[in-house]
């Protein structure tokens, strides 16, 4: 029987909640989105044990899915909601391997994914991109993520930003 993959502990989940709220605040302000607080975003953040088999991956830290709300009244004319799928085993392994602070790593991942959502909501980019357009979108979103997180002036973010800058940590498929 295969070993059970490493998943976030209650302490890790607390860090995830803090990072999600920080990322939502940063991105809401940057994109002039008025969701009030993170709970009002059309985003569902799930980690490994909460994911369906079709959503699970082992080769990226996170992935964004778009789902339709068939049974809900659209907010702001948007019938879609977004799911950020976090891959605990991959995130925890990267954190350990690279000696990263989990909170900083989660801040980067969630800010990055919420920037994607914001760009899709604002029709700055379309969700279904071909491979070349997806690579350009990743470059744009990475640059915007670095810009937003750099404003925080947190020393713990420096190693995380450096690793993503050098391409040593992959977030999404290229």
KEPANU-563817 format. One record per residue (C-alpha): y, z, x; chain; residue in three letters; residue number from 1. Coordinates in pm, 1 decimal. Layout:
N
Y | Z | X | A | ALA | NUM
...
// end
This chain:
174
0.0 | 0.0 | 0.0 | A | UNK | 1
342.3 | -98.0 | 144.5 | A | UNK | 2
582.6 | 181.1 | 235.2 | A | UNK | 3
848.5 | 264.4 | -20.5 | A | UNK | 4
1183.0 | 119.2 | 92.7 | A | UNK | 5
1453.3 | 364.8 | 196.9 | A | UNK | 6
1697.9 | 428.2 | -86.6 | A | UNK | 7
2027.0 | 610.1 | -118.7 | A | UNK | 8
2006.8 | 989.3 | -141.1 | A | UNK | 9
2227.0 | 1192.1 | -379.7 | A | UNK | 10
2473.7 | 1235.7 | -90.3 | A | UNK | 11
2474.9 | 858.9 | -32.2 | A | UNK | 12
2533.4 | 799.6 | -404.3 | A | UNK | 13
2835.3 | 1030.5 | -390.5 | A | UNK | 14
2972.5 | 821.2 | -100.9 | A | UNK | 15
2902.6 | 509.0 | -308.4 | A | UNK | 16
3106.6 | 648.0 | -598.0 | A | UNK | 17
3398.0 | 735.3 | -368.2 | A | UNK | 18
3386.0 | 392.5 | -202.0 | A | UNK | 19
3369.0 | 213.0 | -539.3 | A | UNK | 20
3678.5 | 391.9 | -665.3 | A | UNK | 21
3871.1 | 326.2 | -343.5 | A | UNK | 22
3773.5 | -41.3 | -340.1 | A | UNK | 23
3865.2 | -81.1 | -708.1 | A | UNK | 24
4206.6 | 74.5 | -651.4 | A | UNK | 25
4278.9 | -144.4 | -348.3 | A | UNK | 26
4166.8 | -466.9 | -513.3 | A | UNK | 27
4331.9 | -390.5 | -850.5 | A | UNK | 28
4664.2 | -338.9 | -678.3 | A | UNK | 29
4629.4 | -643.4 | -451.7 | A | UNK | 30
4533.5 | -875.8 | -739.5 | A | UNK | 31
4760.1 | -715.8 | -998.2 | A | UNK | 32
4467.4 | -636.7 | -1226.9 | A | UNK | 33
4521.6 | -369.4 | -1487.7 | A | UNK | 34
4178.2 | -222.6 | -1545.6 | A | UNK | 35
4317.6 | 131.5 | -1533.8 | A | UNK | 36
4024.6 | 276.3 | -1344.8 | A | UNK | 37
3701.4 | 155.1 | -1196.7 | A | UNK | 38
3500.2 | 225.5 | -1512.5 | A | UNK | 39
3702.7 | -40.6 | -1695.2 | A | UNK | 40
3622.0 | -321.3 | -1453.1 | A | UNK | 41
3378.9 | -584.5 | -1589.1 | A | UNK | 42
3151.5 | -486.5 | -1300.6 | A | UNK | 43
2824.6 | -304.4 | -1284.8 | A | UNK | 44
2730.5 | -167.1 | -942.1 | A | UNK | 45
2362.2 | -106.6 | -896.7 | A | UNK | 46
2159.7 | -2.8 | -599.6 | A | UNK | 47
1804.8 | -89.3 | -505.0 | A | UNK | 48
1596.8 | 124.9 | -749.9 | A | UNK | 49
1808.8 | -0.7 | -1041.9 | A | UNK | 50
1758.7 | -369.7 | -965.2 | A | UNK | 51
1515.0 | -608.6 | -1129.2 | A | UNK | 52
1263.8 | -782.6 | -904.8 | A | UNK | 53
1469.3 | -1103.8 | -935.3 | A | UNK | 54
1778.6 | -924.0 | -804.2 | A | UNK | 55
1613.9 | -764.7 | -498.8 | A | UNK | 56
1666.4 | -909.0 | -151.2 | A | UNK | 57
1601.2 | -793.4 | 204.0 | A | UNK | 58
1818.7 | -1031.6 | 402.5 | A | UNK | 59
2173.3 | -937.2 | 292.1 | A | UNK | 60
2361.0 | -612.8 | 231.5 | A | UNK | 61
2479.2 | -704.5 | -117.6 | A | UNK | 62
2488.5 | -986.8 | -364.8 | A | UNK | 63
2700.1 | -1068.2 | -668.3 | A | UNK | 64
2547.6 | -1186.1 | -996.8 | A | UNK | 65
2726.2 | -1311.0 | -1306.2 | A | UNK | 66
2584.8 | -1228.4 | -1647.7 | A | UNK | 67
2698.6 | -1312.9 | -1999.7 | A | UNK | 68
2782.1 | -1046.8 | -2254.4 | A | UNK | 69
2588.3 | -1169.3 | -2556.4 | A | UNK | 70
2622.9 | -845.3 | -2747.5 | A | UNK | 71
2972.5 | -733.1 | -2648.9 | A | UNK | 72
3325.7 | -827.9 | -2737.9 | A | UNK | 73
3480.7 | -1002.2 | -2437.9 | A | UNK | 74
3755.7 | -812.3 | -2258.3 | A | UNK | 75
4061.7 | -1020.3 | -2188.2 | A | UNK | 76
3885.6 | -1333.9 | -2306.8 | A | UNK | 77
3618.7 | -1301.3 | -2037.7 | A | UNK | 78
3265.3 | -1311.7 | -2179.3 | A | UNK | 79
3108.2 | -1242.1 | -1841.2 | A | UNK | 80
3037.9 | -930.5 | -1646.5 | A | UNK | 81
2949.6 | -905.3 | -1282.8 | A | UNK | 82
2676.8 | -708.7 | -1112.5 | A | UNK | 83
2710.1 | -602.7 | -751.8 | A | UNK | 84
2358.0 | -551.7 | -623.5 | A | UNK | 85
2343.3 | -321.8 | -323.0 | A | UNK | 86
2036.6 | -333.0 | -103.5 | A | UNK | 87
1991.1 | 26.7 | 10.0 | A | UNK | 88
1714.8 | -48.0 | 264.0 | A | UNK | 89
1925.9 | -314.0 | 436.6 | A | UNK | 90
2247.1 | -107.8 | 422.9 | A | UNK | 91
2080.4 | 207.7 | 556.0 | A | UNK | 92
1906.5 | 13.7 | 834.3 | A | UNK | 93
2236.0 | -152.0 | 937.9 | A | UNK | 94
2413.2 | 182.2 | 926.1 | A | UNK | 95
2155.0 | 341.5 | 1153.9 | A | UNK | 96
2115.3 | 43.9 | 1388.1 | A | UNK | 97
2490.2 | -0.1 | 1437.9 | A | UNK | 98
2581.3 | 373.2 | 1417.3 | A | UNK | 99
2819.1 | 312.5 | 1125.7 | A | UNK | 100
2974.6 | 554.6 | 882.6 | A | UNK | 101
2818.2 | 490.2 | 539.0 | A | UNK | 102
3142.4 | 544.4 | 350.1 | A | UNK | 103
3322.4 | 285.2 | 564.9 | A | UNK | 104
3039.9 | 34.9 | 531.9 | A | UNK | 105
3030.8 | 78.6 | 154.0 | A | UNK | 106
3411.8 | 44.9 | 137.6 | A | UNK | 107
3386.9 | -290.4 | 315.5 | A | UNK | 108
3097.0 | -415.6 | 101.1 | A | UNK | 109
3250.2 | -311.8 | -231.0 | A | UNK | 110
3601.7 | -429.1 | -145.7 | A | UNK | 111
3454.2 | -764.3 | -42.9 | A | UNK | 112
3254.4 | -802.0 | -364.0 | A | UNK | 113
3541.1 | -688.1 | -589.2 | A | UNK | 114
3769.9 | -942.5 | -422.2 | A | UNK | 115
3515.6 | -1210.0 | -517.0 | A | UNK | 116
3514.5 | -1082.8 | -875.8 | A | UNK | 117
3894.5 | -1077.8 | -883.6 | A | UNK | 118
3917.0 | -1432.2 | -753.2 | A | UNK | 119
3664.9 | -1550.7 | -1013.1 | A | UNK | 120
3841.2 | -1365.6 | -1297.0 | A | UNK | 121
4175.3 | -1515.4 | -1191.6 | A | UNK | 122
4013.1 | -1862.5 | -1154.2 | A | UNK | 123
4123.5 | -1875.2 | -793.1 | A | UNK | 124
3771.1 | -1996.3 | -724.3 | A | UNK | 125
3470.3 | -2087.9 | -936.5 | A | UNK | 126
3149.5 | -1887.7 | -926.1 | A | UNK | 127
2900.3 | -2173.7 | -888.2 | A | UNK | 128
2997.0 | -2304.7 | -547.5 | A | UNK | 129
2810.8 | -2548.9 | -326.6 | A | UNK | 130
2713.5 | -2431.0 | 20.4 | A | UNK | 131
3024.9 | -2562.3 | 198.4 | A | UNK | 132
3263.7 | -2419.6 | -61.9 | A | UNK | 133
3075.7 | -2088.7 | -54.1 | A | UNK | 134
3123.0 | -2066.0 | 323.2 | A | UNK | 135
3499.0 | -2127.6 | 283.4 | A | UNK | 136
3514.1 | -1867.1 | 6.1 | A | UNK | 137
3338.8 | -1614.3 | 231.2 | A | UNK | 138
3596.1 | -1674.0 | 506.6 | A | UNK | 139
3883.4 | -1622.6 | 262.1 | A | UNK | 140
3730.2 | -1309.9 | 108.6 | A | UNK | 141
3646.7 | -1162.4 | 448.5 | A | UNK | 142
4006.0 | -1212.7 | 568.2 | A | UNK | 143
4142.6 | -1053.0 | 250.5 | A | UNK | 144
3895.1 | -763.7 | 282.1 | A | UNK | 145
4005.0 | -697.1 | 640.6 | A | UNK | 146
4371.3 | -716.0 | 537.4 | A | UNK | 147
4327.8 | -464.2 | 254.6 | A | UNK | 148
4112.6 | -221.0 | 451.3 | A | UNK | 149
4341.9 | -241.3 | 755.3 | A | UNK | 150
4618.6 | -92.1 | 540.8 | A | UNK | 151
4413.2 | 227.5 | 512.1 | A | UNK | 152
4444.2 | 297.3 | 884.9 | A | UNK | 153
4108.8 | 477.5 | 894.1 | A | UNK | 154
3949.8 | 492.4 | 1237.2 | A | UNK | 155
3597.7 | 492.5 | 1089.0 | A | UNK | 156
3660.3 | 143.3 | 947.5 | A | UNK | 157
3723.2 | -13.9 | 1289.9 | A | UNK | 158
3354.2 | -53.9 | 1390.0 | A | UNK | 159
3266.0 | -193.3 | 1046.6 | A | UNK | 160
3548.6 | -447.9 | 1051.7 | A | UNK | 161
3456.5 | -544.4 | 1407.8 | A | UNK | 162
3093.0 | -610.9 | 1318.7 | A | UNK | 163
3184.8 | -830.0 | 1023.6 | A | UNK | 164
3448.5 | -1008.8 | 1232.8 | A | UNK | 165
3191.0 | -1102.1 | 1494.7 | A | UNK | 166
2940.2 | -1209.4 | 1230.2 | A | UNK | 167
2682.8 | -949.8 | 1335.6 | A | UNK | 168
2649.5 | -816.5 | 980.9 | A | UNK | 169
2596.1 | -1068.3 | 704.2 | A | UNK | 170
2705.0 | -985.1 | 353.0 | A | UNK | 171
2636.6 | -1295.9 | 150.2 | A | UNK | 172
2447.0 | -1615.5 | 207.4 | A | UNK | 173
2641.5 | -1874.9 | 393.7 | A | UNK | 174
// end
